[in-house]
Amino acid sequence: MQRIEPWWGDFELAEGTAGRWSIGPAQLWIVHQPREWRIGYLLGEESSEERSEHELGLAPAQMPGQAGLSRYSFQASTSSLSLMPLLADRPVISRPDVALYIPPAQSIQLYVSTPLWLQVRAQGALLQEQPVVRPSDTWAGPTTRPGGLSYAASTMARTTLEDFPYSSWRAVTPIRITNTGSDMAAVERLHLPVPFLSLYQAGNGTLWTEAVELTRGDDNALELERLGTTAPAEAGASTLVNEPRRRADRGLLSKAFGTLFGRGGSDDGIA
């Protein structure tokens, strides 16, 4: 398993200097001025190239003029700030690049990655939250009434971790789906309610969520069999990075994951 260099953590940025973080397609600039933090953000096109690096102590004038700039003022400022990764604030819907089917009485293991957001904090305050990769908006559900606004993202939905494309701006979720129905189950879309999941960092820097186990029956509905309470076994020894954005009881979680399958509308198959 490859090693990922974390771009997150606690940093010291002296007054009158700037820091630059390159995280995949995103560039983040932070300038520490007297009683003020300035944050500039540039978002490019996602590519397969892994990039995670940062520089501190730069001259503030080095910030690109086209970076979207925000200012945050304090009565007095310290040199400490933190950057943290977190999961998306909406469910993420992705299509496997190749059609996948589950025969009756079969169980498959999938590994799906979803894009991350970054959070900037200083002096006990949340200053800014931005996507590292901005997915397009989409609607989950056959109509506007039972559905909800989500993000659309691409995925390979790998059945093995061999040569898995780990990234510093995506988190991996292991999903096991068992088809107890009498017909073939089509995996056409994967709808992952990531706001209900936690984020973990493995020893090699890769980021993971809990493992999910689902069962599909003849009514084409999913039952949530199990949602892990810790990092998945595949991640090895791990530490908690961020808790879920939303808490839910078993009933709400089952409903959220139950939208993975559907007939008709825009979410046929696994949605």
N, C-alpha and C positions, 0 to 999 in steps of 0.2 A: 504494500500500500504506500502510495507516494506521500511525501511530507508537504504540508501547506504552511507557509510562513504567515502567522497571524498579523493582520493590520490593526487589530483592536487592542485595547488595553488602556493603561494610565500613562499619560505623557506630561512632560514639563516643557512649557513654552515661555521663554523669558519675554518680558515686556519689550516692545519694539522689534520683535522678530516674528517670522512666519513659519508655518509648517505646511508641507505638501504630502498628501497621501494619494497614491495611485492604486486603485482597487479595480482590477479588470477594466471595464469600459468607463469607470468613473474617476474623476479627479476632484479631490477635496483640498481646499486651501483654508487655513485658519491663521488669522493675524491677531496678535495680542498687542493692543494699543492701551494707553493709560485709561483705566476704568472702562475698558471696552474690548469685546471680542468681535472680530469680523470674519464671516464665513462665506467663502465662495465655492460654487459647485458647478462642475461641468460633467455632462453625461454623454458619452459617445455610443457607438454601436457595439453590441456584444459580439465577442469573437471567442474562439476556442483557446486563445492564448492566455495562459495563467500569468497574472501580474499582481503582485502584492508587495509594495515597497513604500517607504516614507523617508522624508528628510526634515530635519528640524533646524532652527537657527538661520533660516533664509531671510533675505531682505524682503520687507513687505512689498516693495515695488515689483517683485517677480510674479505676483499674482496676475494671471491673464485678464485683460480687460473685458473679455466676453464672459467671464465667470459670473453667474448670478450671485449678487452680493447681498448679505443681510448683516445688520449690526445689532449687537446686544450690549446694553450699557449697565454698569454696576456702580455703586457708590465707591467701591474699592475692589480691585481684582487681584487674584492670586495667579500663579503661573501654572496651576494644575488643571488638566482637563482629561476627559476620558472619551474614547470611542468604543461603541459596542455594536455587535451585529444582532439582529433580531429578525424573526420571521415576518412574512407579509401581513398586512392588516386586513386582508380579505382572503377568502378561499382562492386557491390556484387551480385552474383547469388546464390540463395539458393533454395533447394527443400523442400517443406513441407513434414513432416515425414509421413503423410497420404494423399492420393489423395483427392482433393477437387474440387467440381463442382458447377457452378453457373447456375441454371435454367434460361430460358428466363424471362425477366421482373423482375428479382430479383437483389437486391443490398446487398452486404456483406461488413462487416467491418473486416479487418485483422489488427493484430499487429505483426510486424516483427522486430527482433533485428539483428543488424549487428555489427561486431567487430570493436574496436577502435584502434587508434594509440596513442602513447604518444610523446610529444615534450619537449625537454629540452632546455631552454634558460638561458643565463647568460650574463650580461654586454651588453645588447642590441643585442646579436648575437644568432642565432639559432645554437646550438651545435649538436644536434642529434634528429632524428625522428625514432621511432621503433614501430612495431606492438605489441600490447599486446597479441594478438593471431594471428599467421601467417596463414591465409587461403591459400589453394593451388591455383595455377594459373589455369585459364580456359579461354575458348574463347566464347564470346557472339556473336551469329550470325550463320546462316546456312553455310557460307563459310568464308574464310579468307579475302575476299575483303570488304564486308559491315560490318564485325564484328569488334570486338575490344577485347583487353586483359582485363580480369576481374579477380575477386576472386570468388572462390567457398566456400560457407559456409552453414552450416546446420541451419535450422530454424523450429520452431513448427508452425508458422503462426497461432497464436491463434485468435479466433473470439471474445474473451472476455479477460479482464484484470484480471479476478478472478484467483488467484494463478499464475499470470504471473511470470516467472523466471527472475526477474530484476538482473542486474549485473553491477558492477562498470567498466567493460571493454567492455560493449556493449550498443548501443543506440537503442531506440525504435522508430519505424516509424509507425504511423497509416495510413493505406491504405484502402480507400473505392473504391470498384469496382462495377459498375452497368452494367449488361448484357442487352443491348437493342436489341441484335440479336434474331433470331428465333430458334436458336439451343443452346445446352448445351455448356457452356464455361468451359474448364478444366484448373484448376490452377495446372500446373505441375512444373513450375519454376517461381521464382520471381526474376526479374532483377531490382535492385534498383540503379540508378545512384547517389550514395551518394556524389560524389564530387560537385554536384550542391546544396546540402542541408546544412543548418546551424545546429549547435549543441547547445542545451539549457540544463540548469540544473534546475530541479524542486526543490522545497523547501526541499524535503526529500532526495536530493542528486542523484536521478535517472536522467538519461540523455536521451534526446529526440531530434527528428528532427521535422520539419514542417509536418503537415498532408497532404496527397496526395489524390485527388479524380480523378478517371479514369472512362471512359465509353468505353465499348466494343460493337462493332456493328457486322452486318452480314459479313463484310469483314474480321473479326477476328482481326482488328486493334484497337488499343487503342487511345482514345482522352484524352488529359490532360484537365480535367474540371477545376480543381483548385489546386494550390499549395499554401499552407499557407504562410503567411509572418511573423508569430510569432510562438511561441511554441503552440502545440496543446492544446485544452481545457482539455484533460485528464491529462496533466501535472500540471495544476493549475498555480499559480504564479511562474514564471520562469525567469531566467536571461540568456542572450546570453553568451555562452562560446567561440564559434568560428564561424566565418562567412564561407560561402562556399569556397571551394578551387578554384572553377571555377564559373565565372559569365556567364549567358547566357540569350539571349532574348527568347521571348515566342516560336518562331519557333524552336529553338534548344532544348529547354526544352521539347516541344511536341515530337520531334523526339527521344530524349533520353528515355522518358517514353514510347513512342510508341513501343519500342522493347520488351515490356513485353509480347506481344502476337506474335505468329508466327506459320506458317505451314511448315513442312518439316525441313530437316537439323537436327541440334543438339538442336534446341530450339523450339520444338513443344509446343503448349499450351501457358500458360503464361511463358515467358522465363525470 
